[in-house]
């Protein structure tokens, strides 16, 4: 089951985030302090939290400015949905539901009183009373005389049906107890139907299907509810102490008085992972060896110690294997070869055995490594065997890492997300890759009355919300400006996405390879291409500019500075690779047919008829005319998503040929 979109309402500083999309692997939330990023993650966890996680509390969690509505009973917590999500079914989910329900989406919501509700989206509609009332009347007309003949003066079937349908209106849905009662009446009517009358037999069968249609819905809802992923929230406070004093921890747990609720949380999770309570391990540490003349007691004592040793060893191996799979230090360094969990008397100690065999306490390792160990402890303990389908909510991961190490750690998160859908918040530009802007959700709170908003597109009224993205792009641009000998300057970010995504498709199909030594540099607009080209050219780098063949591209291509700097051979136009009939093609016109389909499926903008009728008109012009809210950015973003799930075979022959020509021209110009 894959989380597809979410919405949070009436939670702390959140009035209504609006619906926002969740990516298949990882989703990145950025925004300034106090925007509500952590609150969004905390609310999402309540969809299916681990057993010990704190639940919603109306006093603490309902927006404080509106809390009077709760105390005056104008608002009932039972009717307030705080968080709701929609899931897309995977193969396992589809196999678990009736065949008629295999193309549905599953919706689930959690209310302020911690009750839940669920529903099926795009499911076959349940029949209404108006859809079956005529057939019921005709069936009664057929069986009433037969019932009267069998039992003169007795109650007629139509009278029984009238009692069942009393109060029903045409829009009444046949479900629940209504459907059960109707099915019981139909079963009774079965023996009264003339079996030689095919019309009435068929009518009865149709009515029985209508009465049992709700069963598929109910079966699907029950099956899918049991398959909702566990939502594991992890933040920087959930740390595992390198040394745990068992007796003291057991006493604090027994009295429910912890030194620090969040700090001890990691230790409790470690014990849960080991399969012991603090008291059990403490008692084992206090136990004295029995007398040598009591073999049975000695064997029991030894078994207890061995069980502790084996379980500690098994947990150590599990954590070591998982950490090795994602924490990949620089070549030549054997960081965190083995993680050891050891018990000695009243202490449990977590140590790391390095490549020399020396055992070093966990707290002496880097903050980033401590974070990762603590994360896996909480992850495996809270997921409770369901971690393969858990959704990870990471609040400011890798915050203590150096900037360059954060860039490496970004790959760690990507590897985590391959097995578990991951949503994380960050302020760091190093945890947002230049090729990951389509994964970003901007969280902002520009007005306390409006509360937190989550934007699926990279748009915000608060400049601070976009700062990590600007810094990420700026850093990547600064790095690429003076590190690559060959540079292709593009008009903007959308051009960058189209070239990069399509080049990847053609490379995987071994049709053409864009030179890997070429840096792709978006210039923000056609007018700014000349500035980037001039700076790069002044560093004695090879530079080529790719411009659309529209008016803005024409104007940029005629700038004296650009022509003088690059020469005519250094300026490529989209029309150089285009084979269609649009007079001034933009880069989107090289993917015309595919983008028409994507706009219809992903953006609900259907221009297929207009595109076929007006082949000379640019595709962007058609889309803007069809929908005033159309965004080139959204279209490009959807194309990047589409490219991740498709191959070059899904492009048309013309599109493949056009981009093949374009890439060959780029390679030739920058050889």
For each residue, the residues with C-beta under 8 A, 3 or more apart:
1: 87 88 89 90 93 106 224 227 228 229 389
2: 24 87 88 90 421
3: 6 22 85 86 87 229 391 421
4: 21 22 85 86 87 88 105
5: 19 20 21 22 85 86
6: 3 17 19 20 22 44 83 84 85 86
7: 16 17 18 19 20 83 84 85
8: 11 14 16 17 39 40 43 44 82 83 452 454
9: 14 15 16 17 80 81 82 83
10: 14 15 16 62 63 66 80 81 82 112
11: 8 14 39 42 43 61 62 63 82 83
12: 36 39 61 63 64
13: 34 36 39 63 445 448 451 452
14: 8 9 10 11 17 36 39 40 43 63 451 452
15: 9 10 63 449 450 451 452
16: 7 8 9 10 451
17: 6 7 8 9 14 20 36 40 451 452 453 454
18: 7 453 454
19: 5 6 7
20: 5 6 7 17 441 454 455 456
21: 4 5 441 456
22: 3 4 5 6 27 421 423
23: 26 27 421 439 641
24: 2 421 644
25: 414 417 418 421 422
26: 23 413 414 417 421 422 423 424 439
27: 22 23 421 422 423 424 439 441
28: 424 425 426 431 432 436 439 440 441
29: 37 40 41 423 424 425 426 440 441 442 443 454
30: 37 425 426 427 432 440 441 442 443 465 466 468 469
31: 35 36 37 425 442 443 444 460 462 464 465
32: 35 427 444 462 464 465 467
33: 427
34: 13 445
35: 31 32 443 444 445 452 462 465
36: 12 13 14 17 31 39 40 443 445 451 452
37: 29 30 31 40 41 395 425 443
38: 41 42 235 395 425
39: 8 11 12 13 14 36 42 43 452
40: 8 14 17 29 36 37 43 44 443 452 454
41: 29 37 38 44 45 233 393 395 423 425
42: 11 38 39 45 46 233
43: 8 11 14 39 40 46 82 83
44: 6 8 40 41 47 83 85 231 233 391 393 423
45: 41 42 49 53 231 232 233 393
46: 42 43 49 53 55 56 82 83 110 114 231
47: 44 83 85 108 110 228 231
48: 228 229 230 231
49: 45 46 53 55 230 231 233
50: 53 230 232 382 383 384
51: 384
52: 268 382
53: 45 46 49 50 233 382
54: 57
55: 46 49 114
56: 46 61 82 110 111 112 113 114
57: 54 60 61
58: 61 62 70 77 112 113
59: 62 67
60: 57
61: 11 12 56 57 58 82 112
62: 10 11 58 59 66 67 70 77 80 112
63: 10 11 12 13 14 15 66 67 451
64: 12 67
65: 448
66: 10 62 63 69 70 75
67: 59 62 63 64 70 71
68: 71 72 74
69: 66 72 74 75
70: 58 62 66 67 73 74 75 77
71: 67 68
72: 68 69
73: 70 76
74: 68 69 70
75: 66 69 70 79 80
76: 73 79 80
77: 58 62 70 80 111 112 113
78: 111 112 113 115
79: 75 76 111
80: 9 10 62 75 76 77 111 112 113
81: 9 10 84 109 110 111 112 117
82: 8 9 10 11 43 46 56 61 110 111 112
83: 6 7 8 9 11 43 44 46 47 109 110
84: 6 7 81 107 108 109 110
85: 3 4 5 6 7 44 47 107 108 109
86: 3 4 5 6 105 106 107 121
87: 1 2 3 4 93 105 106 107 108 224 228
88: 1 2 4 105
89: 1 93 94 97 102 104 105 106 224
90: 1 2 93 94
91: 94 95
92: 95 96 227
93: 1 87 89 90 96 97 106 223 224 227
94: 89 90 91 97 102
95: 91 92
96: 92 93 223 224 227
97: 89 93 94 101 102 104 216 219 220 223 224
98: 101 102 216 219 220
99: 102
100: 124 216
101: 97 98 104 120 123 124 216 217 219 220
102: 89 94 97 98 99
103: 122
104: 89 97 101 120 121 122 123 220
105: 4 86 87 88 89 120 121 122
106: 1 86 87 89 93 118 119 120 121 224
107: 84 85 86 87 118 119 120 121
108: 47 84 85 87 116 117 118 225 228
109: 81 83 84 85 116 117 118
110: 46 47 56 81 82 83 84 114 115 116
111: 56 77 78 79 80 81 82 114 115 116 117
112: 10 56 58 61 62 77 78 80 81 82
113: 56 58 77 78 80
114: 46 55 56 110 111
115: 78 110 111
116: 108 109 110 111
117: 81 108 109 111
118: 106 107 108 109 221 224 225
119: 106 107 221
120: 101 104 105 106 107 123 217 220 221
121: 86 104 105 106 107
122: 103 104 105
123: 101 104 120 217 220
124: 100 101 213 216
125:
126: 173 174 175 213 214 217
127: 131 132 173 174 210 213
128: 131 132 170 171 172 173 174
129: 132 133 165 168 169 170 171 172 174
130: 133 170 171
131: 127 128 210
132: 127 128 129 135 136 174 207 210
133: 129 130 136 137 170
134: 137 138
135: 132 138 139 203 206 207
136: 132 133 139 140 161 165 207
137: 133 134 140 141
138: 134 135 141 142 203
139: 135 136 142 143 189 193 200 203 204 207
140: 136 137 143 144 156 157 158 161
141: 137 138 144
142: 138 139 145 146 193 194 197 200
143: 139 140 146 147 157 189 192 193
144: 140 141 147 148 156 157 158
145: 142 148 149
146: 142 143 149 150 192 194
147: 143 144 150 151 154 156 157 192
148: 144 145 151 152 154 156
149: 145 146 152
150: 146 147 192
151: 147 148 154
152: 148 149
153:
154: 147 148 151
155: 159 160
156: 140 144 147 148 159 160
157: 140 143 144 147 160 161 185 188 189 192
158: 140 144 161 162
159: 155 156 162 163
160: 155 156 157 163 164 185 188
161: 136 140 157 158 164 165 185
162: 158 159 165 166
163: 159 160 166
164: 160 161 178 181 182 185
165: 129 136 161 162 168 182
166: 162 163
167:
168: 129 165 172 178
169: 129 172
170: 128 129 130 133
171: 128 129 130
172: 128 129 168 169 178
173: 126 127 128 178
174: 126 127 128 129 132 178 179 182 210 211 213 214
175: 126 178 179 214 217
176: 179 180 214
177: 180 181
178: 164 168 172 173 174 175 181 182
179: 174 175 176 182 183 211 212 213 214 215
180: 176 177 183 184
181: 164 177 178 184 185
182: 164 165 174 178 179 185 186 207 211
183: 179 180 186 187 208 211 212
184: 180 181 187 188
185: 157 160 161 164 181 182 188 189
186: 182 183 189 190 204 207 208 211
187: 183 184 190
188: 157 160 184 185 191 192
189: 139 143 157 185 186 192 193 204
190: 186 187 193 204
191: 188
192: 143 146 147 150 157 188 189
193: 139 142 143 189 190 197 200 201 204
194: 142 146 197 200
195: 201
196:
197: 142 193 194 200 201
198: 201 202
199: 202 203
200: 139 142 193 194 197 203 204
201: 193 195 197 198 204 205
202: 198 199 205 206
203: 135 138 139 199 200 206 207
204: 139 186 189 190 193 200 201 207 208
205: 201 202 208 209
206: 135 202 203 209 210
207: 132 135 136 139 182 186 203 204 210 211
208: 183 186 204 205 211 212
209: 205 206 212 213
210: 127 131 132 174 206 207 213
211: 174 179 182 183 186 207 208 214
212: 179 183 208 209 215 216
213: 124 126 127 174 179 209 210 216 217
214: 126 174 175 176 179 211 217 218
215: 179 212 218 219
216: 97 98 100 101 124 212 213 219 220
217: 101 120 123 126 175 213 214 220 221
218: 214 215 221 222
219: 97 98 101 215 216 222 223
220: 97 98 101 104 120 123 216 217 223 224
221: 118 119 120 217 218 224 225
222: 218 219 225 226
223: 93 96 97 219 220 226 227
224: 1 87 89 93 96 97 106 118 220 221 227 228
225: 108 118 221 222 228
226: 222 223
227: 1 92 93 96 223 224 389
228: 1 47 48 87 108 224 225
229: 1 3 48 386 389 390 391 421
230: 48 49 50 382 383 384 386 387 389 390 391
231: 44 45 46 47 48 49 390 391 393
232: 45 50 378 379 382 383 387 390 391 392 393
233: 41 42 44 45 49 53 393 395
234: 238 374 375 378 379 392 393 394 395 397
235: 38 238 262 394 395 396
236: 239 371 395 396 399 400
237: 262 263 265
238: 234 235 262 265 266 269 374 375 378
239: 236 263 266 370 371 374
240: 266 267 269 270 350 362 370 373 374 377
241: 244 263 266 267 350 363
242: 349 350 351 361 362 363 364
243: 347 348 349 350 361
244: 241 249 267 270 271 278 347 348 349
245: 248 249 346 347
246: 249 250 278 281 282 285 346 347 348
247: 250 251 282 285 286 346
248: 245 251 252
249: 244 245 246 252 253 264 267 278
250: 246 247 253 254 277 278 279 282
251: 247 248 254 255
252: 248 249 255 256 257 258 259 264
253: 249 250 256 258 268 277 278 279
254: 250 251 279
255: 251 252
256: 252 253
257: 252
258: 252 253 261 264
259: 252 263 264
260: 263 264
261: 258 264 265
262: 235 237 238 265
263: 237 239 241 259 260 266 267
264: 249 252 258 259 260 261 267 268
265: 237 238 261 262 268 269 378
266: 238 239 240 241 263 269 270 374 377 378
267: 240 241 244 249 263 264 270 271
268: 52 253 264 265 271 272 278
269: 238 240 265 266 272 273 377 378 381 382
270: 240 244 266 267 273 274 341 348 350 377 381
271: 244 267 268 274 276 277 278 281 348
272: 268 269 275 381
273: 269 270 315 377 380 381
274: 270 271 281 311 312 315 341 348
275: 272 311
276: 271 280 281 308 311
277: 250 253 271 280 281
278: 244 246 249 250 253 268 271 281 282
279: 250 253 254 282 283
280: 276 277 283 284
281: 246 271 274 276 277 278 284 285 308 343 348
282: 246 247 250 278 279 285 286 346
283: 279 280 286 287
284: 280 281 287 304 305 308 343
285: 246 247 281 282 343 344 345 346 347
286: 247 282 283 346
287: 283 284 301 304
288:
289: 298 301
290: 294 297 298 300 301
291: 294 297
292: 298
293:
294: 290 291 297 298
295: 298 299
296: 299 300
297: 290 291 294 300 301
298: 289 290 292 294 295 301 302
299: 295 296 302 303
300: 290 296 297 303 304
301: 287 289 290 297 298 304 305
302: 298 299 305 306
303: 299 300 306 307
304: 284 287 300 301 307 308
305: 284 301 302 308 309
306: 302 303 309 310
307: 303 304 310 311
308: 276 281 284 304 305 311 312 343
309: 305 306 312 313 343
310: 306 307 313 314
311: 274 275 276 307 308 314 315
312: 274 308 309 315 316 341 342 343
313: 309 310 316 317
314: 310 311 317 318
315: 273 274 311 312 318 319 341
316: 312 313 319 320 338 339 340 341
317: 313 314 320 321
318: 314 315 321 322 380
319: 315 316 322 323 339 341 373 376 377 380
320: 316 317 323 324 336 337 338 339
321: 317 318 324 325
322: 318 319 325 326 376 380
323: 319 320 326 327 336 339 372 373 376
324: 320 321 327 336
325: 321 322 415
326: 322 323 372 412 415 416
327: 323 324 335 336 369 372 412
328: 408 411 412
329: 333 334 335 336
330: 333
331:
332:
333: 329 330
334: 329 337 354 355
335: 327 329 354 369
336: 320 323 324 327 329 339 352 354 365 369
337: 320 334 352 353 354 355
338: 316 320 352 353
339: 316 319 320 323 336 350 351 352 353 373
340: 316 350 351 352 353 359
341: 270 274 312 315 316 319 348 349 350
342: 312 348 349 350 351
343: 281 284 285 308 309 312 347 348 349
344: 285 347 349
345: 285
346: 245 246 247 282 285 286
347: 243 244 245 246 285 343 344
348: 243 244 246 270 271 274 281 341 342 343
349: 242 243 244 341 342 343 344 361
350: 240 241 242 243 270 339 340 341 342 361 362 373
351: 242 339 340 342 359 360 361 362
352: 336 337 338 339 340 359 360 361 362 365 369
353: 337 338 339 340 357 358 359 360
354: 334 335 336 337 357 358 360
355: 334 337
356:
357: 353 354
358: 353 354
359: 340 351 352 353
360: 351 352 353 354 364 365
361: 242 243 349 350 351 352 364
362: 240 242 350 351 352 365 370 373
363: 241 242 370
364: 242 360 361
365: 336 352 360 362 369 370
366: 369 370 400 401
367: 370 371 400 401
368: 371 372 398 400 401 405 409
369: 327 335 336 352 365 366 372 373
370: 239 240 362 363 365 366 367 373 374
371: 236 239 367 368 374 375 397 398 399 400
372: 323 326 327 368 369 375 376 412
373: 240 319 323 339 350 362 369 370 376 377
374: 234 238 239 240 266 370 371 377 378
375: 234 238 371 372 378 379 394 397
376: 319 322 323 372 373 379 380
377: 240 266 269 270 273 319 373 374 380 381
378: 232 234 238 265 266 269 374 375 381 382
379: 232 234 375 376 382 383 387 390 392
380: 273 318 319 322 376 377 383 387
381: 269 270 272 273 377 378 384
382: 50 52 53 230 232 269 378 379
383: 50 230 232 379 380 386 387 390
384: 50 51 230 381 387
385:
386: 229 230 383 389 390
387: 230 232 379 380 383 384 390 420
388: 419 420
389: 1 227 229 230 386 420
390: 229 230 231 232 379 383 386 387 420
391: 3 44 229 230 231 232 420 421 422 423
392: 232 234 379 416 417 420 421 422 423 424
393: 41 44 45 231 232 233 234 423 424
394: 234 235 375 397 413 422 423 424 425
395: 37 38 41 233 234 235 236 424 425
396: 235 236 399 424 425 426 427
397: 234 371 375 394 409 413 424 426 431
398: 368 371 401 405 406 409 412 413 428 431
399: 236 371 396 428
400: 236 366 367 368 371
401: 366 367 368 398 405 406 409
402: 405 406
403: 406 407 428 430
404: 407 408 430
405: 368 398 401 402 408 409
406: 398 401 402 403 409 410 428 430 431
407: 403 404 410 430 431
408: 328 404 405 411 412
409: 368 397 398 401 405 406 412 413 431
410: 406 407 413 414 430 431 432 433
411: 328 408 414 415
412: 326 327 328 372 398 408 409 415 416
413: 26 394 397 398 409 410 416 417 422 424 431
414: 25 26 410 411 417 418
415: 325 326 411 412 418
416: 326 392 412 413 419 420 422
417: 25 26 392 413 414 420 421 422
418: 25 414 415
419: 388 416
420: 387 388 389 390 391 392 416 417
421: 2 3 22 23 24 25 26 27 229 391 392 417
422: 25 26 27 391 392 394 413 416 417
423: 22 26 27 29 41 44 391 392 393 394
424: 26 27 28 29 392 393 394 395 396 397 413 431
425: 28 29 30 31 37 38 41 394 395 396 443
426: 28 29 30 396 397 431 432 468
427: 30 32 33 396 468
428: 398 399 403 406 431 432 468
429: 432 467 468 469 470 471 472 474 475
430: 403 404 406 407 410 472 475
431: 28 397 398 406 407 409 410 413 424 426 428 468
432: 28 30 410 426 428 429 436 437 440 468 469 472
433: 410 436 472 476
434: 437 472 473 476
435: 500
436: 28 432 433 439 440
437: 432 434 440 458 469 473 493 637
438: 497 637 640 641
439: 23 26 27 28 436
440: 28 29 30 432 436 437 458 469
441: 20 21 27 28 29 30 454 455 456
442: 29 30 31 454 455 457 458 459 460 465 466 469
443: 29 30 31 35 36 37 40 425 452 453 454 455 465
444: 31 32 35 452 453 455 460 461 462 465
445: 13 34 35 36 448 450 451 452 453 462
446: 450 453 461 462
447: 450 451
448: 13 65 445 451
449: 15
450: 15 445 446 447 453
451: 13 14 15 16 17 36 63 445 447 448
452: 8 13 14 15 17 35 36 39 40 443 444 445
453: 17 18 443 444 445 446 450
454: 8 17 18 20 29 40 441 442 443
455: 20 441 442 443 444 458 459 460
456: 20 21 441
457: 442 631 633 634 637
458: 437 440 442 455 466 469 633
459: 442 455
460: 31 442 444 455 463 465 466
461: 444 446
462: 31 32 35 444 445 446 465 466
463: 460 466 467
464: 31 32 467
465: 30 31 32 35 442 443 444 460 462
466: 30 442 458 460 462 463 469 470
467: 32 429 463 464 470 471
468: 30 426 427 428 429 431 432 471 472
469: 30 429 432 437 440 442 458 466 472 473
470: 429 466 467 473 474
471: 429 467 468 474 475
472: 429 430 432 433 434 468 469 475 476
473: 434 437 469 470 476 477 522
474: 429 470 471 477 478
475: 429 430 471 472 478 479
476: 433 434 472 473 479 480
477: 473 474 480 481 521
478: 474 475 481 482
479: 475 476 482 483
480: 476 477 483 484 487 519 521
481: 477 478 487 519 521 532 535 536 539
482: 478 479 539
483: 479 480 519
484: 480 487 517 518 519 541
485: 517 541 542
486: 515 517 518 519 541 542 670
487: 480 481 484 518 519 521 536 541 542 543 544 670
488: 499 518 519 520 521 544 545 546 666 670
489: 521 523 529 532 533 536 543 544 545 546
490: 495 496 499 520 521 522 523 529 546
491: 495 522 523 525 526 529 546 547 548 552 553 556
492: 495 496 522 523 524 525
493: 437 496 497 522 524 633 636
494: 497 498 587 632 633 635 636
495: 490 491 492 498 499 522 546 548 587
496: 490 492 493 499 500 520 521 522
497: 438 493 494 500 501 636 637 639 640
498: 494 495 501 502 587 588 590 591 636 639
499: 488 490 495 496 502 503 514 520 546 587 662
500: 435 496 497 503 504 520
501: 497 498 504 505 639 640 643
502: 498 499 505 506 591 643 651 659
503: 499 500 506 507 514 659 663
504: 500 501 507 508 643
505: 501 502 508 509 643 646 647 648 651
506: 502 503 509 511 512 513 514 648 656 659 660 663
507: 503 504 510 511 512 513 514
508: 504 505 647 648
509: 505 506 647 648 649
510: 507 513
511: 506 507 648 656 660
512: 506 507 660 663 664
513: 506 507 510 516 663 667
514: 499 503 506 507 518 663 666 667
515: 486 518 666 667 670 671
516: 513
517: 484 485 486
518: 484 486 487 488 514 515 666 667 670
519: 480 481 483 484 486 487 488
520: 488 490 496 499 500
521: 477 480 481 487 488 489 490 496 532 536
522: 473 490 491 492 493 495 496
523: 489 490 491 492 526 528 529 531 532
524: 492 493 528
525: 491 492 528 529 552
526: 491 523 529 547 548 552 553 555 556
527: 530 552 555 556
528: 523 524 525 531 532
529: 489 490 491 523 525 526 532 533 545 547 556 562
530: 527 533 534 556 559 561 562 565
531: 523 528 534 535
532: 481 489 521 523 528 529 535 536
533: 489 529 530 536 537 543 545 562 565 566 570
534: 530 531 537 538 561 562 565
535: 481 531 532 538 539
536: 481 487 489 521 532 533 539 541 543
537: 533 534 540 541 543 565 566
538: 534 535
539: 481 482 535 536
540: 537
541: 484 485 486 487 536 537
542: 485 486 487 670
543: 487 489 533 536 537 565 566 570
544: 487 488 489 566 570 571 572 666 669 670
545: 488 489 529 533 556 557 562 566 570 571 572
546: 488 489 490 491 495 499 572 573 574 587 666
547: 491 526 529 553 556 557 571 572 573 574
548: 491 495 526 552 553 573 574 584 585 586 587
549: 553 554 573 574 575 578 584 585 586
550: 553 554 584 585 586 618
551: 554 555 584
552: 491 525 526 527 548 555 556
553: 491 526 547 548 549 550 556 557 573 574 584 586
554: 549 550 551 557 558 584
555: 526 527 551 552 558 559
556: 491 526 527 529 530 545 547 552 553 559 562
557: 545 547 553 554 562 563 571 573
558: 554 555 563
559: 530 555 556 562 563
560: 563 564
561: 530 534 564 565
562: 529 530 533 534 545 556 557 559 565 566 571
563: 557 558 559 560 566 567 568 571
564: 560 561 567
565: 530 533 534 537 543 561 562 570
566: 533 537 543 544 545 562 563 569 570 571
567: 563 564 570 571
568: 563 571
569: 566 669
570: 533 543 544 545 565 566 567 669
571: 544 545 547 557 562 563 566 567 568
572: 544 545 546 547 576 662 665 666 669
573: 546 547 548 549 553 557 576
574: 546 547 548 549 553 577 578 585 586 587 589 590 662
575: 549 578 584 585
576: 572 573 661 662 665
577: 574 590 658 659 661 662 665
578: 549 574 575 582 585 589 590 658
579: 654 657 658
580: 585 589 592 615 654
581: 615 616
582: 578 585 589 615 616 617 618
583: 616
584: 548 549 550 551 553 554 575 618
585: 548 549 550 574 575 578 580 582 589 590 618
586: 548 549 550 553 574 589 618 619 620
587: 494 495 498 499 546 548 574 590 591
588: 498 591 592 595 618 619 620 632 635
589: 574 578 580 582 585 586 592 618 619
590: 498 574 577 578 585 587 655 658 659 662
591: 498 502 587 588 594 595 639 651 655 659
592: 580 588 589 595 596 611 619 655
593: 596 597 652 654 655
594: 591 597 598 639 642 650 651 652 655
595: 588 591 592 598 599 619 635 639
596: 592 593 599 600 607 608 611 619
597: 593 594 600 601 608
598: 594 595 601 602 603 635 638 639 642
599: 595 596 602 603 605 606 607 623 635 638
600: 596 597 603 604 605 606 607 608
601: 597 598
602: 598 599 638 641 642
603: 598 599 600 627 630 634 635 638
604: 600
605: 599 600 623 626 627 630
606: 599 600 609 626
607: 596 599 600 610 611 619 622 623 626
608: 596 597 600 611 612
609: 606 612 613
610: 607 613 614 617 622 625 626
611: 592 596 607 608 614 615 617 619 622
612: 608 609 615
613: 609 610
614: 610 611 617 622
615: 580 581 582 611 612
616: 581 582 583
617: 582 610 611 614 621 622
618: 550 582 584 585 586 588 589 621 622
619: 586 588 589 592 595 596 607 611 622 623
620: 586 588 623 624 632
621: 617 618 624 625
622: 607 610 611 614 617 618 619 625 626
623: 599 605 607 619 620 626 627 630 635
624: 620 621 627 628 630
625: 610 621 622
626: 605 606 607 610 622 623 630
627: 603 605 623 624 630
628: 624
629:
630: 603 605 623 624 626 627 634 635
631: 457 634 635
632: 494 588 620 635 636
633: 457 458 493 494 636 637
634: 457 603 630 631 637 638
635: 494 588 595 598 599 603 623 630 631 632 638 639
636: 493 494 497 498 632 633 639 640
637: 437 438 457 497 633 634 640 641
638: 598 599 602 603 634 635 641 642
639: 497 498 501 591 594 595 598 635 636 642 643
640: 438 497 501 636 637 643 644
641: 23 438 602 637 638 644 645
642: 594 598 602 638 639 645 646
643: 501 502 504 505 639 640 646
644: 24 640 641
645: 641 642
646: 505 642 643 650
647: 505 508 509 650
648: 505 506 508 509 511 651 656
649: 509
650: 594 646 647
651: 502 505 591 594 648 655 656 659
652: 593 594 655 656
653: 656 657
654: 579 580 593 657 658
655: 590 591 592 593 594 651 652 658 659
656: 506 511 648 651 652 653 659 660
657: 579 653 654 660 661
658: 577 578 579 590 654 655 661 662
659: 502 503 506 577 590 591 651 655 656 662 663
660: 506 511 512 656 657 663 664
661: 576 577 657 658 664 665
662: 499 572 574 576 577 590 658 659 665 666
663: 503 506 512 513 514 659 660 666 667
664: 512 660 661 667 668
665: 572 576 577 661 662 668 669
666: 488 514 515 518 544 546 572 662 663 669 670
667: 513 514 515 518 663 664 670 671
668: 664 665 671
669: 544 569 570 572 665 666
670: 486 487 488 515 518 542 544 666 667
671: 515 667 668
